[in-house]
């Protein structure tokens, strides 16, 4: 003859079952929050440094100074398809600096000298303004300050430069300090893709 469970036994099993369900639900919620939150990204339409129509502004530079990393995970990127390959690039040269003996601005805009200027094709010494250059970002030096991005905006530039998060460098902080510091909420977390 089998023994009937007591009321205490039934309540104990129910309490343990409810606790397990609660822990499982909490675990699933935490996994969903951590796993489904995608990488951080910069909305170029909101970023002060990349928004067209805003003139006379200083570069924001919070991407460079607010990251938890010593060298921010944000980098400037040149979209070479949009670049004019200019002889005097306003993002490379400090166009307000004095001219050198070749008629070029003597100063560079990037405080970390992270933009490399490479000639394309043969150089014509008789007509230097007719030469073209490729501007490449040295990502080991770039800290995402945004000075070049702001200078590349119209009307002086062609908006080929933008700021991007380098995901291989980003620590994927749950509460990103750049996102908290951004004055225009341009730094946001992209939803993760579900398959």
C-alpha positions as CSV (number, residue, x, y, z in Angstrom):
1,X,0.0,0.0,0.0
2,X,1.5,3.4,-1.1
3,X,1.7,6.2,1.3
4,X,-0.4,9.3,0.5
5,X,1.7,12.6,0.3
6,X,1.1,15.0,3.2
7,X,0.1,18.6,2.7
8,X,3.6,19.5,3.8
9,X,5.1,17.3,1.0
10,X,2.9,18.9,-1.6
11,X,3.7,22.4,-0.5
12,X,7.4,21.7,-0.4
13,X,7.4,20.3,-3.9
14,X,5.4,23.3,-5.1
15,X,7.8,25.7,-3.5
16,X,10.8,24.1,-5.0
17,X,9.2,24.0,-8.4
18,X,8.3,27.6,-8.2
19,X,11.8,28.5,-7.1
20,X,13.3,26.6,-10.1
21,X,10.9,28.2,-12.5
22,X,11.8,31.6,-11.1
23,X,15.5,31.0,-11.4
24,X,15.0,29.7,-14.9
25,X,13.0,32.7,-15.9
26,X,15.6,35.0,-14.4
27,X,18.4,33.2,-16.2
28,X,16.5,33.4,-19.5
29,X,15.9,37.1,-19.0
30,X,19.5,37.8,-18.3
31,X,20.6,35.7,-21.2
32,X,18.2,37.5,-23.5
33,X,19.3,41.0,-22.3
34,X,23.0,40.1,-22.6
35,X,22.8,38.0,-25.8
36,X,20.3,39.9,-27.9
37,X,21.8,43.3,-27.3
38,X,23.9,43.9,-30.4
39,X,27.0,46.0,-30.9
40,X,27.3,49.7,-30.3
41,X,27.1,52.0,-33.3
42,X,27.1,55.7,-34.2
43,X,24.1,57.1,-35.9
44,X,25.7,59.5,-38.4
45,X,22.4,61.4,-38.7
46,X,22.6,62.4,-35.0
47,X,26.4,62.8,-34.5
48,X,27.4,66.4,-34.2
49,X,30.6,65.7,-36.1
50,X,28.9,64.2,-39.1
51,X,25.6,66.0,-39.4
52,X,25.3,68.2,-42.5
53,X,24.0,71.7,-42.1
54,X,25.7,72.3,-38.7
55,X,28.5,74.8,-39.2
56,X,30.7,76.8,-36.9
57,X,30.9,73.9,-34.3
58,X,33.8,72.5,-32.5
59,X,34.3,68.8,-32.8
60,X,32.6,66.9,-30.0
61,X,35.5,64.6,-29.2
62,X,33.5,62.7,-26.5
63,X,34.0,59.4,-28.5
64,X,37.8,59.9,-27.9
65,X,37.6,61.0,-24.3
66,X,34.7,59.0,-22.8
67,X,35.6,55.4,-23.7
68,X,36.7,53.1,-20.9
69,X,39.7,52.1,-23.1
70,X,42.9,54.2,-23.1
71,X,42.5,54.5,-26.9
72,X,38.8,54.6,-27.8
73,X,37.2,51.8,-29.8
74,X,35.8,54.5,-32.1
75,X,37.8,55.3,-35.3
76,X,37.6,57.6,-38.2
77,X,36.9,55.8,-41.5
78,X,37.4,57.2,-45.0
79,X,34.8,56.0,-47.6
80,X,37.2,56.2,-50.5
81,X,34.4,56.0,-53.0
82,X,33.2,59.4,-51.8
83,X,36.6,61.0,-51.3
84,X,37.7,63.7,-53.8
85,X,41.4,62.8,-53.4
86,X,42.1,66.5,-53.1
87,X,45.4,68.2,-53.3
88,X,44.6,70.1,-50.2
89,X,42.3,68.0,-48.0
90,X,40.6,70.0,-45.2
91,X,40.6,66.9,-43.0
92,X,44.3,66.3,-43.5
93,X,45.7,69.8,-43.5
94,X,45.0,72.5,-40.9
95,X,43.8,74.9,-43.6
96,X,44.1,77.9,-41.2
97,X,47.9,77.3,-40.7
98,X,50.6,79.3,-42.5
99,X,51.6,78.1,-46.0
100,X,54.9,76.3,-46.5
101,X,57.3,76.8,-49.4
102,X,55.2,74.5,-51.6
103,X,52.0,76.6,-51.0
104,X,50.5,73.9,-48.8
105,X,49.3,74.5,-45.2
106,X,52.1,73.9,-42.8
107,X,50.0,72.2,-40.1
108,X,48.0,69.0,-40.0
109,X,44.6,68.8,-38.5
110,X,44.8,65.5,-36.8
111,X,46.4,65.9,-33.3
112,X,47.7,62.3,-33.4
113,X,48.9,62.4,-37.1
114,X,46.6,59.4,-37.9
115,X,45.9,60.3,-41.5
116,X,48.4,59.2,-44.1
117,X,48.5,61.1,-47.4
118,X,49.7,58.9,-50.4
119,X,50.1,60.2,-53.9
120,X,48.1,58.4,-56.6
121,X,49.9,57.9,-59.9
122,X,52.6,60.1,-61.2
123,X,53.3,63.5,-59.5
124,X,53.3,66.5,-61.8
125,X,55.7,69.0,-60.3
126,X,54.7,71.7,-62.8
127,X,51.0,71.6,-61.8
128,X,50.9,70.4,-58.2
129,X,47.2,71.2,-57.8
130,X,46.5,68.6,-60.5
131,X,47.9,65.8,-58.4
132,X,45.6,63.4,-56.5
133,X,46.1,61.7,-53.1
134,X,44.6,58.9,-51.1
135,X,44.0,59.6,-47.5
136,X,44.2,56.5,-45.3
137,X,43.5,56.4,-41.5
138,X,46.1,54.7,-39.4
139,X,43.8,53.1,-36.9
140,X,46.6,52.4,-34.4
141,X,46.9,56.2,-33.9
142,X,43.3,57.3,-34.4
143,X,41.3,57.9,-31.2
144,X,38.0,58.9,-32.8
145,X,38.2,62.6,-31.8
146,X,36.2,63.5,-34.9
147,X,38.2,66.6,-35.9
148,X,38.8,65.2,-39.4
149,X,35.1,64.1,-39.8
150,X,33.9,67.6,-38.9
151,X,36.4,69.2,-41.4
152,X,35.3,66.8,-44.2
153,X,31.7,68.1,-44.1
154,X,30.3,70.2,-46.9
155,X,31.1,72.8,-48.2
156,X,34.9,72.3,-47.7
157,X,34.8,68.5,-47.9
158,X,32.8,65.7,-49.4
159,X,31.7,64.0,-46.2
160,X,33.7,60.9,-47.0
161,X,34.9,60.6,-43.4
162,X,32.8,59.2,-40.6
163,X,33.2,57.7,-37.1
164,X,32.7,54.0,-36.6
165,X,33.0,51.6,-33.7
166,X,35.6,49.0,-34.2
167,X,34.0,45.9,-32.7
168,X,37.2,44.0,-32.4
169,X,38.3,46.7,-29.9
170,X,35.0,47.5,-28.2
171,X,34.6,45.7,-24.8
172,X,30.8,45.8,-25.4
173,X,30.1,47.4,-22.1
174,X,26.5,47.0,-21.0
175,X,26.5,50.7,-19.9
176,X,28.7,52.4,-22.5
177,X,30.3,55.5,-21.1
178,X,30.4,57.1,-24.6
179,X,26.6,56.6,-25.0
180,X,26.0,58.2,-21.6
181,X,28.2,61.2,-22.5
182,X,26.9,61.7,-26.1
183,X,25.0,65.0,-26.2
184,X,22.8,63.9,-29.1
185,X,22.2,60.3,-28.2
186,X,24.0,59.3,-31.4
187,X,25.7,56.3,-29.9
188,X,23.3,53.4,-29.6
189,X,23.1,49.7,-29.3
190,X,22.0,47.9,-32.4
191,X,19.6,45.0,-31.8
192,X,21.1,41.6,-32.3
193,X,19.9,39.6,-35.2
194,X,17.8,36.6,-34.5
195,X,17.9,33.6,-36.9
